[in-house]
Amino acid sequence: MYKYQPLPPVSKTGRTPPFTRILTLFPSTSPPPPSPDDSEPFHGTLAITNLESTQPYEALSYTWGTADPETYIWLDDLPLPIKPNLAAALHFLRPSPGQPPRRLWIDALCIDQSSLEERSRQVQYMRLVYKYCQRVIAWIGLKQESEATEVAFEAGKVLSDVSRLVADLRKDAAAMEDGVVRDVVGNALGGLPEGALLNLQKLFDREYFHRTWVVQEIAVANVAVVKSEELEMSFFDLVSTLLFVFGNRPGGKIETNTSLDVWYLIFTRQSGAHSGHVRLTEIPGSLGPLLDLLEQMRAFKATDLRDKIYSVLGICDEGLQPITTRTHITQRSDRWLRGLTTAITGVQNFVNDRNPDLGWGIPAALKPDYTRPVPEVYIGLAKFLISKMPMFLDVLSYVQHRTTPTPDDPYPSWVPKWFESKSVTVFRGGDFTAGICTPPLGDFFQSRIQRAFSSPIPGTLIMDGFHVGVVHRVSNVMNFGSDGHSKTESVQRAWTELLPNMPFPGANGSRYITGEPLDVAFCKALSVHPMGAVVGHVMSNSMDGFHFSTSASEMNRQIATGISDAAVGAFLSGLAGEGDEVLSAESEKARVTFRNAVGVYCYGRRAFLTREGHLGIGPPVMQEGDEVVVLFRGRMPYMLRRGPTHHVFLGDCYVYDDNIMRGLVTESVRHGRGGPPAGLYEIR
C-alpha cells in the first residue's frame, strides 16, 4: 500500500512555503473515448511542491460520496484505494494515448487523510490551492438518463446567454419598465425543448451543489468549468441560470433551506452584478461576514461537522482579514480605529502570506484543528463571537432549535448548531437595538467578558438584562405555501389561537398597549414592523427575480413605517371586504407586501401573547410560561425557559413595542432612569 512522504516541517522562526503535493496522472493505453466501465488501472506519481512556484496544474472539485473504495490508483507502483466518484472522474480526466501526463491537485490523493495534523495544516492552504491553479474542474458526476444531462447542459448554455442580455438590459430603465426583460425571458424559456428547464433544475439537485467545501473551491477560482463525462461548460455560466431556476421551481412551498442562493451569490460577485437582495463586502475575495455565510450554508453537507466552520474561513471577512474579528467598527467616523485596523491588517497579511502556518494574529477559534472534538469547535466559535468588542450578541440570533434542548446535549442551548438545516429566516437587516444603548461610564468591557464565562460549570453563559414578560398564549407553528391565500389563512388561524373570542378583523374595538387597534398591532407583530414590510416591499417590486428597485437598507425608518402602515391597512381592509368592487393596483401591491413579510418571518415560528399584553413571534420550541427577556448587547429580545438552577436558551424573538425594540427601555434601565430591574441570567 502506498505510504505518504511527510511534508517539510513548519519553521517556527523563518518562512515556511505552502507545501502540498501534486498528482501527475499518466495517460491511458486504451483508445478514446473514455468510459467509466474501462478496467485499465490508473497510474501516476505524487510529488511535494511549493504552491507559489510549482508548474501549472488543475484542481479537481468534487464530492467524495459515501460508497467504499472499489478500485485503486497506483502511485509509484504502489496501490492507494479510491472511491467510485473519484474513479469515475479520473476516467474522463486521464489523458488519451500519446498525450502528455496531466498535473492535478485532488484532496483525497494530495493530502494524507490519515494524518489529522496534516489535514489541519493543508486546510489553511486550501484557498491558495484553488486560487493558484490554471482552472478548477467541477466534476458533478456521470451523466444521468433520468435528467437528460445533455439537454440540461444545452439549456444552461442558452440561458447563460440570456442572462448576459438581461444584465445589459437592466442598465436601461426604459427597457425594465416597458417589459422588454420579461419578453426576452419569456421567449427564451418558450424556445427551450420540452422538459429542458426541469432537467436543468435536476442538475442543481445533484449532491455536488450541496457540499460545503466545494463553495470555497469555486469562489476563489479564476477559471472554473463544470464537467460530466465529456460534457463541459463554464461553471459561472451555469450558475447564472439560477435566475431562471429560482423562479420556476415546482411545489409552491416556502423554501427556507436551500443552497442555491449561495451559488447565485458567487455568480453575482464573479460577474460584478448586484441587486438589493445581495449583501456586498469591502474585503477582496470575501462572500461576506462569517455569521452570514454560516447561516446561508446551513443547507450544505459535510462529512466532518467541523468542516461546516472550517470550509468558510477562506471566503469570509474574518477568515481573510482576521483583525476584523477583534472588534465591530460601527461608525464611519471611527477614523482612528479604521486606520489602526488597516495598519495591523497590512502587517498581518504580510506575515501570513509568507508563512501561512504561523497564523499570526488569527484567533484560535478561527484556526482549523481536527484534533479538537466537534462540540468544542462550535462552543469555541460562539464564545469568541460573543467576546469580541463590543460584545454584541448577534450569534445568539442564529440559534435555531428544532426540538427542545435537553441537559444531555453536548452543545449548550446558546450555541448555534451550524450543521442543522435552516428552519426560520434570521431577523436581520433592520435597525433593532433592543439591548444596545450608550453604555454607562461604569461599564467595563473586559469585566463583562470575564463574567460571561466565569461559571465553574462548563457551557454556562452569564449575561445581564431585564424581564419583559411571560408567555400567556402561543399559536401553532406557522407553516404555509407560497401563495397569498395560504399566508392569509395562517394569519387568521394565529389570531384565533391567541385571541379566540375576538372577531378578526375588528376585535370589537379593543386596543393594544400602544393605543392602536388590536388587529392592527397583531398584523404589525406578525410582519415584524417595520422591517418586514420593507423586505416585503422589495420583494413585491422585483421583476421575476431579476431586479430589486430598492434595497431594504436604503430606506429610512420614516419611509419604512409608512410602507408598513399601508401594507397592514390594505391587508385588513381586504379581509373586511372593503374595496372589493374596485381593487386598485396600489392596494393589491400593499397586500402583497404584507403577505411577503409574513412569508419571510413567520414561517416556522409561533405567534405569542404575553401576560403583560405584548404580541410577537418567536421560536418554534417556545411554549406557555416561557420568559421574554432583553439581554444587554443583544439586538433582539430572547426567549428563555426558567429551570430550577438556570435558564435554557430557546431563540430570539420579535416584540411589537418600539420602546423595547429600539433600545429605549434599555437606555432607561442602564442609566438608572426607571424601567424594570436588571438582573443576571445564567444560561446553559
C-alpha positions in Angstrom: 0.0 0.0 0.0 1.2 3.5 -0.9 2.8 5.4 2.0 3.0 9.2 2.0 6.2 11.0 2.4 5.8 13.7 5.1 5.7 17.4 4.1 8.6 19.6 5.2 8.1 20.6 8.8 6.8 24.1 9.7 9.6 26.5 10.7 8.9 28.3 14.0 11.1 31.3 13.1 11.7 31.6 9.4 9.3 31.4 6.5 7.7 28.0 5.6 6.4 27.9 2.0 2.9 26.5 1.4 3.9 22.9 0.6 1.5 20.4 -0.8 1.5 17.5 -3.3 0.6 17.4 -7.0 -0.6 14.3 -8.8 0.9 13.5 -12.2 -1.7 11.3 -13.9 -0.3 9.1 -16.6 -2.1 8.7 -20.0 -4.3 5.7 -20.7 -3.2 3.0 -23.1 -6.8 2.4 -24.3 -8.1 4.3 -27.4 -10.6 7.1 -26.8 -13.4 7.8 -26.0 -13.0 7.2 -22.2 -15.6 5.1 -20.4 -16.5 4.6 -16.7 -16.5 0.8 -17.5 -12.9 0.8 -18.5 -11.0 -1.6 -16.2 -7.5 -0.2 -17.0 -5.7 0.7 -13.8 -4.8 4.4 -13.0 -1.1 5.2 -12.7 0.7 8.3 -11.6 3.1 9.9 -9.1 2.8 12.3 -6.2 5.4 15.0 -5.7 5.8 17.5 -2.9 5.8 21.1 -4.3 5.6 24.7 -3.2 2.3 26.2 -4.4 3.9 29.5 -5.1 6.5 28.2 -7.6 5.1 25.0 -8.9 4.4 24.2 -12.6 0.8 24.8 -13.9 -1.8 22.4 -12.6 -5.5 21.9 -12.4 -7.5 21.4 -9.3 -10.4 19.0 -9.0 -13.6 20.0 -7.1 -15.9 17.0 -6.5 -17.7 15.1 -3.8 -16.3 12.1 -2.1 -19.5 10.1 -1.8 -20.3 7.6 0.9 -19.5 4.4 -1.0 -16.4 2.4 0.0 -13.4 2.3 -2.3 -13.8 -0.2 -5.2 -10.6 0.4 -7.1 -7.0 1.7 -6.8 -4.7 4.3 -8.3 -1.1 3.1 -8.5 1.3 5.7 -7.2 5.0 4.9 -7.8 3.7 1.3 -8.5 2.1 1.1 -5.0 -1.8 1.0 -4.7 -3.9 3.6 -3.0 -7.7 2.9 -2.7 -10.0 5.5 -4.3 -13.8 5.9 -4.0 -16.1 5.4 -7.0 -16.9 9.0 -7.8 -13.2 9.9 -7.9 -12.5 6.9 -10.1 -15.3 8.0 -12.5 -13.8 11.5 -12.7 -10.3 10.1 -13.4 -11.6 8.1 -16.3 -12.5 11.3 -18.0 -9.5 13.3 -16.8 -6.9 10.8 -17.7 -5.0 11.8 -20.9 -5.5 9.8 -24.1 -2.7 7.7 -25.5 0.1 9.9 -26.9 -0.9 13.0 -24.8 1.3 14.4 -22.0 0.6 13.5 -18.4 -1.9 15.7 -16.5 -0.9 17.6 -13.4 -3.8 17.6 -10.9 -4.5 18.6 -7.3 -7.0 16.2 -5.7 -7.6 16.4 -2.0 -8.2 12.7 -1.4 -4.8 11.9 -3.0 -2.7 15.0 -2.4 -3.4 15.2 1.4 -2.5 12.3 3.7 -6.1 11.9 5.1 -4.8 9.6 7.9 -2.9 12.5 9.5 -5.1 15.0 11.5 -2.1 17.3 11.8 -1.5 17.4 8.0 -5.2 17.9 7.4 -5.3 20.9 9.7 -2.2 22.3 8.0 -3.4 21.8 4.5 -6.8 23.3 5.2 -5.0 26.6 5.7 -3.6 26.3 2.2 -6.9 25.4 0.5 -7.7 28.8 -0.7 -4.2 29.1 -2.3 -4.6 25.7 -4.0 -7.7 26.7 -5.9 -6.5 30.3 -6.4 -3.2 29.4 -8.0 -4.4 26.6 -10.3 -4.9 27.1 -14.0 -8.5 26.2 -13.7 -10.9 24.4 -11.4 -12.7 21.4 -12.7 -16.1 20.8 -11.0 -16.9 17.2 -11.5 -20.6 16.7 -10.8 -20.8 13.0 -11.6 -21.7 10.8 -14.5 -24.4 11.6 -17.0 -27.9 10.5 -15.8 -30.5 9.3 -18.2 -33.3 10.4 -15.9 -32.3 14.1 -16.1 -31.2 14.1 -19.7 -27.8 15.7 -18.8 -27.0 16.7 -22.4 -30.3 18.6 -22.6 -29.6 20.3 -19.3 -26.2 21.4 -20.4 -27.6 22.8 -23.7 -30.3 24.7 -21.8 -27.6 26.1 -19.5 -25.6 27.4 -22.4 -28.7 29.1 -23.9 -29.9 30.6 -20.7 -26.5 31.9 -19.8 -26.5 33.9 -23.0 -30.0 35.3 -22.0 -28.7 36.1 -18.5 -25.9 38.2 -20.0 -28.5 40.0 -22.2 -30.7 40.6 -19.1 -27.8 42.1 -17.2 -27.3 44.6 -20.1 -31.0 45.4 -20.3 -31.1 46.1 -16.5 -29.0 49.1 -17.2 -31.8 50.6 -19.3 -34.6 51.8 -17.1 -37.0 52.1 -20.0 -36.4 48.5 -21.0 -37.3 47.4 -17.5 -40.5 49.5 -17.4 -41.6 48.5 -20.9 -41.4 44.8 -20.1 -38.6 44.1 -22.6 -36.8 41.9 -20.0 -40.0 39.9 -19.4 -40.4 39.4 -23.2 -36.8 38.3 -23.6 -37.1 35.8 -20.8 -40.4 34.5 -22.0 -39.1 34.0 -25.5 -36.0 32.2 -24.2 -38.0 29.8 -22.0 -40.5 29.2 -24.7 -37.8 28.2 -27.1 -36.3 25.5 -25.0 -37.0 21.9 -25.6 -39.9 20.4 -23.6 -38.6 19.5 -20.1 -35.3 21.3 -20.5 -35.8 23.6 -17.6 -36.8 20.7 -15.4 -33.7 18.9 -16.4 -31.6 21.9 -15.5 -33.3 22.1 -12.1 -32.4 18.4 -11.6 -28.8 19.2 -12.4 -28.7 21.7 -9.5 -30.2 19.0 -7.2 -27.1 16.9 -7.6 -25.0 16.2 -4.5 -22.2 18.4 -5.7 -24.1 21.7 -5.3 -24.9 20.9 -1.7 -21.4 20.0 -0.3 -19.8 22.6 1.9 -16.1 22.5 0.7 -16.9 23.0 -3.0 -18.2 26.5 -2.3 -14.7 27.8 -1.4 -13.1 25.8 -4.2 -15.3 27.6 -6.8 -15.5 31.0 -5.1 -11.7 31.6 -5.3 -11.2 30.2 -8.8 -10.1 32.4 -11.6 -11.5 29.9 -14.2 -13.9 27.1 -13.4 -15.6 24.6 -15.6 -18.4 22.1 -14.7 -17.9 18.6 -16.1 -20.0 15.5 -16.5 -18.2 12.8 -18.6 -17.3 14.6 -21.9 -19.8 17.5 -21.3 -18.2 20.7 -20.2 -19.2 24.4 -19.8 -18.2 27.4 -17.8 -19.3 27.0 -14.2 -20.2 30.6 -13.8 -22.3 30.5 -16.9 -24.2 27.5 -15.4 -24.9 29.2 -12.1 -26.1 32.4 -14.0 -29.1 30.3 -15.0 -30.3 30.2 -11.4 -32.1 33.4 -12.3 -34.5 31.2 -14.1 -34.4 28.1 -11.8 -35.3 30.2 -8.7 -38.5 31.5 -10.4 -39.6 28.2 -11.8 -39.1 25.6 -9.0 -42.2 23.4 -8.6 -44.2 22.8 -5.4 -45.3 26.2 -4.1 -44.0 25.6 -0.6 -41.9 28.2 1.1 -38.2 27.2 0.9 -36.1 28.1 4.0 -33.4 25.5 3.4 -31.8 25.9 0.0 -28.2 26.2 -1.1 -28.9 27.7 -4.5 -28.8 31.3 -3.2 -25.1 30.8 -2.2 -24.3 29.8 -5.8 -26.1 32.8 -7.1 -24.1 35.0 -4.7 -20.9 33.6 -6.1 -22.1 34.3 -9.6 -23.0 37.8 -8.6 -19.6 38.5 -7.2 -17.8 36.9 -10.1 -19.9 38.9 -12.7 -19.8 42.2 -10.8 -23.6 42.4 -10.9 -25.5 43.2 -7.8 -29.0 43.9 -6.6 -30.7 44.9 -3.4 -31.0 41.4 -2.0 -27.3 40.6 -2.3 -25.1 41.8 0.6 -21.7 43.0 -0.6 -18.5 43.2 1.3 -15.5 45.5 1.2 -12.9 42.7 1.7 -11.5 41.4 -1.6 -12.3 37.7 -2.2 -14.9 37.5 0.6 -18.5 36.5 0.1 -19.5 38.3 3.4 -19.3 38.2 7.2 -18.7 34.8 8.9 -22.1 34.7 10.5 -23.9 35.4 7.3 -22.1 32.6 5.4 -22.6 30.1 8.2 -26.3 30.8 8.1 -26.5 30.7 4.3 -24.6 27.5 4.2 -26.7 25.5 6.7 -28.2 23.5 3.9 -24.8 22.3 2.7 -23.5 19.0 3.9 -20.2 17.9 5.4 -18.9 14.5 6.4 -16.8 16.1 9.2 -19.0 18.6 11.1 -16.0 20.7 11.8 -15.9 21.5 8.1 -19.1 23.4 8.4 -17.0 26.1 10.0 -13.5 25.5 8.5 -14.8 25.4 4.9 -16.0 29.1 5.0 -12.9 30.6 6.7 -11.2 31.2 3.3 -14.2 33.1 1.9 -15.5 35.2 4.8 -14.4 38.6 6.0 -13.0 37.4 9.3 -11.1 34.5 7.7 -9.4 36.7 5.1 -8.8 39.7 7.4 -8.7 38.2 11.0 -8.1 41.6 12.6 -11.7 42.5 11.7 -12.8 39.8 14.1 -11.3 41.6 17.1 -13.9 44.5 17.0 -17.0 45.8 15.4 -16.4 49.2 13.7 -19.9 50.6 13.7 -19.4 54.3 12.7 -17.8 55.7 9.6 -16.4 58.4 12.0 -14.2 55.9 13.8 -11.3 57.0 11.6 -8.6 56.3 14.1 -9.9 52.7 14.7 -10.2 52.1 10.9 -6.7 53.4 10.4 -5.3 51.2 13.1 -7.2 48.2 11.8 -5.9 48.8 8.3 -2.3 49.1 9.5 -2.5 45.9 11.6 -4.2 44.1 8.8 -1.4 45.0 6.4 1.2 43.6 8.8 -0.8 40.5 9.5 -1.3 39.8 5.8 2.4 40.4 5.1 3.4 37.8 7.7 0.7 35.2 6.9 1.2 35.5 3.2 4.8 34.5 3.7 4.2 31.9 6.3 0.6 30.7 6.5 1.4 28.0 9.1 2.2 30.6 11.7 -1.4 32.0 11.6 -0.1 35.2 13.2 -3.0 37.3 14.7 -5.6 34.6 13.9 -7.9 33.8 16.9 -7.7 30.1 18.0 -11.4 29.8 17.2 -10.7 30.5 13.5 -7.8 28.1 13.1 -8.7 24.7 11.7 -7.8 22.0 14.2 -9.1 18.5 13.5 -7.8 17.2 16.9 -10.5 19.2 18.7 -13.8 17.5 19.4 -16.7 18.8 17.3 -18.7 20.4 20.2 -15.5 22.1 21.4 -15.1 23.7 17.9 -18.7 25.0 17.9 -18.6 26.2 21.5 -15.3 27.9 21.0 -16.5 29.9 18.0 -19.7 31.0 19.8 -17.7 32.2 22.8 -15.3 34.0 20.6 -18.1 35.8 18.7 -19.6 36.9 22.0 -16.3 38.0 23.4 -15.1 40.3 20.7 -15.6 44.0 21.2 -18.0 45.5 21.9 -19.6 42.2 22.9 -22.7 42.2 20.7 -24.8 39.1 21.0 -25.5 38.7 17.3 -24.5 35.0 17.3 -27.5 34.2 19.6 -29.9 35.1 16.8 -28.6 32.2 14.8 -29.7 29.5 17.3 -32.5 27.6 15.7 -33.7 24.7 17.8 -35.9 22.2 16.1 -36.6 20.4 19.4 -36.4 21.5 23.0 -32.8 21.4 24.3 -32.0 18.7 26.7 -29.4 18.5 29.6 -27.5 15.6 27.9 -26.9 17.6 24.7 -23.1 18.2 24.4 -23.9 21.7 22.9 -25.2 24.4 25.3 -28.5 25.8 24.3 -27.0 29.1 23.4 -24.6 27.7 20.8 -25.7 27.5 17.1 -25.6 24.1 15.5 -24.5 25.1 12.1 -24.8 21.5 10.9 -28.6 21.6 11.3 -30.7 22.8 8.5 -32.2 26.3 8.5 -35.7 26.4 9.9 -36.5 30.1 10.0 -35.3 33.4 8.5 -33.0 35.3 10.8 -34.1 38.7 12.0 -31.6 40.9 10.3 -31.4 43.9 8.1 -33.4 46.2 10.4 -32.4 48.8 12.9 -33.4 46.8 16.0 -31.3 47.5 19.1 -33.3 46.1 21.9 -30.4 45.6 24.3 -28.0 48.2 22.9 -27.5 51.7 24.2 -24.8 54.2 25.1 -23.0 52.3 27.9 -22.8 53.9 31.3 -19.3 55.0 32.5 -19.0 52.1 34.9 -19.5 49.5 32.1 -16.1 47.9 31.6 -15.8 45.6 28.6 -13.2 43.2 30.0 -15.2 42.6 33.2 -18.3 41.7 31.2 -16.3 39.1 29.2 -14.9 37.6 32.3 -18.3 37.4 34.0 -19.9 35.9 30.9 -17.8 32.8 31.1 -17.0 32.8 34.8 -19.2 29.9 35.9 -17.3 26.8 37.0 -20.0 24.7 35.2 -18.9 24.2 31.6 -21.1 25.6 28.8 -22.6 28.3 31.0 -23.2 31.8 29.7 -23.9 34.6 32.2 -25.5 37.7 30.8 -27.3 40.7 32.4 -30.6 42.1 31.2 -34.2 42.6 32.2 -37.5 40.8 32.2 -40.1 41.8 29.5 -42.9 39.3 30.1 -44.1 35.7 30.4 -45.8 34.0 27.5 -49.5 33.6 28.1 -50.6 32.0 24.8 -48.9 30.7 21.7 -50.1 29.7 18.3 -49.2 26.6 16.5 -46.0 26.7 14.3 -46.9 28.7 11.2 -46.3 26.7 8.0 -47.9 27.6 4.7 -47.4 27.7 1.0 -46.0 30.5 -1.1 -49.4 31.6 -2.4 -51.2 34.6 -0.8 -54.3 32.7 0.3 -52.3 30.2 2.3 -50.5 33.0 4.2 -53.7 34.8 4.9 -55.3 31.7 6.3 -52.2 31.2 8.6 -52.6 34.8 9.9 -56.3 34.2 10.7 -55.5 30.9 12.5 -52.8 32.5 14.6 -55.3 35.2 15.6 -57.9 32.6 16.6 -55.3 30.7 18.7 -54.1 33.8 20.6 -57.4 35.7 20.8 -60.2 33.1 20.4 -63.1 35.2 21.5 -62.5 38.3 19.3 -63.5 38.8 15.7 -60.8 39.4 13.1 -60.6 42.0 11.8 -62.2 44.4 14.1 -61.5 42.9 17.6 -64.6 44.7 18.9 -62.7 47.9 19.1 -60.1 46.5 21.5 -56.8 48.4 21.8 -53.2 47.3 22.1 -50.9 48.6 24.8 -49.6 51.2 22.3 -53.2 52.6 21.9 -53.5 51.2 18.4 -56.4 48.9 17.3 -55.6 45.4 18.4 -55.9 43.9 15.0 -53.5 46.4 13.6 -51.0 45.7 16.3 -51.4 41.9 15.7 -50.6 42.3 12.0 -47.6 44.5 12.7 -46.3 41.9 15.1 -46.6 39.2 12.5 -45.0 41.4 9.8 -42.1 42.4 12.1 -42.9 46.1 11.9 -41.4 48.0 10.1 -38.5 45.8 8.8 -40.7 43.0 7.5 -42.8 45.3 5.3 -39.6 46.8 3.8 -38.4 43.3 2.9 -41.9 42.5 1.5 -41.9 45.8 -0.4 -38.6 45.0 -2.0 -39.9 41.5 -3.0 -43.1 42.9 -4.5 -41.1 45.4 -6.6 -38.9 42.7 -8.1 -39.3 41.7 -11.7 -39.4 38.0 -11.8 -36.4 37.8 -9.6 -34.1 39.9 -11.9 -34.2 43.3 -10.3 -34.9 44.9 -6.9 -35.6 48.5 -7.4 -34.9 49.5 -3.8 -32.6 47.9 -1.2 -34.0 47.4 2.2 -31.0 49.2 3.7 -31.7 52.3 1.6 -35.0 53.2 3.4 -35.0 55.3 6.5 -37.3 54.4 9.4 -40.0 57.0 8.5 -40.4 55.6 4.9 -40.3 52.1 6.3 -43.0 52.9 8.8 -45.2 54.4 6.1 -44.8 51.2 3.9 -45.7 49.0 6.9 -48.7 51.0 7.9 -50.0 51.0 4.3 -49.4 47.2 4.0 -51.2 46.4 7.2 -54.1 48.7 6.4 -54.6 47.2 2.9 -54.5 43.7 4.3 -57.1 44.3 7.0 -59.3 46.3 4.5 -59.2 43.3 2.2 -60.3 40.9 4.9 -63.1 43.3 5.9 -64.4 43.3 2.3 -63.7 47.0 1.8 -62.9 48.0 -1.7 -63.6 44.6 -3.3 -65.6 46.2 -6.1 -62.6 48.4 -7.2 -59.3 46.9 -6.2 -56.6 49.4 -7.1 -53.1 48.2 -8.2 -51.6 50.1 -5.3 -53.8 48.4 -2.7 -53.1 45.0 -4.1 -49.3 45.7 -4.1 -49.6 46.7 -0.4 -51.4 43.5 0.4 -48.7 41.5 -1.4 -46.1 43.5 0.7 -47.8 42.4 3.9 -48.1 38.7 2.8 -44.5 38.7 1.7 -43.4 39.9 5.2 -45.4 37.2 6.8 -43.9 34.6 4.4 -40.4 35.7 5.3 -40.5 36.0 9.1 -43.5 33.9 10.3 -42.7 30.7 8.5 -41.5 28.1 11.1 -42.2 30.4 14.0 -45.1 30.8 16.6 -47.0 33.9 17.4 -47.4 34.7 21.1 -49.2 36.9 23.6 -47.6 37.7 27.0 -49.4 38.1 30.3 -48.3 41.8 30.1 -50.1 42.2 26.8 -47.2 42.1 24.3 -47.7 40.5 20.9 -44.8 39.0 18.9 -43.3 36.0 17.1 -40.8 33.6 18.5 -39.0 30.2 18.1 -41.0 27.0 17.3 -39.9 25.4 20.6 -41.5 28.1 22.8 -44.5 27.3 25.0 -46.7 29.0 27.5 -44.8 30.1 30.6 -41.6 30.9 28.8 -39.9 34.2 29.6 -39.2 37.0 27.2 -36.1 39.0 28.2 -33.7 41.6 26.8 -30.0 40.8 27.3 -27.7 43.8 27.2 -25.8 44.0 23.9 -28.4 41.9 22.1 -30.2 43.4 19.1 -33.4 41.3 19.6 -35.3 40.1 22.7 -34.8 36.5 23.6 -37.0 33.6 24.7 -35.7 31.7 27.8 -37.2 28.8 29.8 -36.6 29.0 33.5 -35.3 26.0 35.3 -34.5 25.3 39.0 -30.9 26.4 38.7 -30.5 28.1 35.3 -32.3 29.2 32.1 -32.4 27.4 28.8 -32.0 29.5 25.6 -34.8 28.9 23.1 -34.0 31.6 20.5 -34.6 35.2 19.7 -38.0 36.8 19.1 -39.7 40.0 18.0 -41.9 42.0 20.3 -44.2 44.7 18.9 -43.1 47.6 21.1 -40.9 50.3 19.7 -39.7 51.3 23.1 -38.3 47.8 23.6 -37.1 47.1 20.0 -35.3 50.4 19.6 -33.4 50.1 23.0 -35.3 53.0 24.8 -36.2 50.8 27.7 -32.6 49.5 27.9 -31.3 53.1 27.9 -33.5 53.9 30.9 -32.6 50.7 32.8 -28.8 51.0 32.3 -28.7 54.7 33.2 -30.9 54.3 36.2 -33.9 56.3 34.8 -36.5 53.7 35.6 -37.9 50.6 33.9 -37.8 47.0 35.0 -35.0 45.9 37.3 -31.9 44.5 35.7 -30.6 41.0 36.7 -28.2 38.2 35.8 -29.3 35.2 33.6 -27.3 32.0 33.9 -27.9 30.2 30.6 -26.9 26.6 29.8 
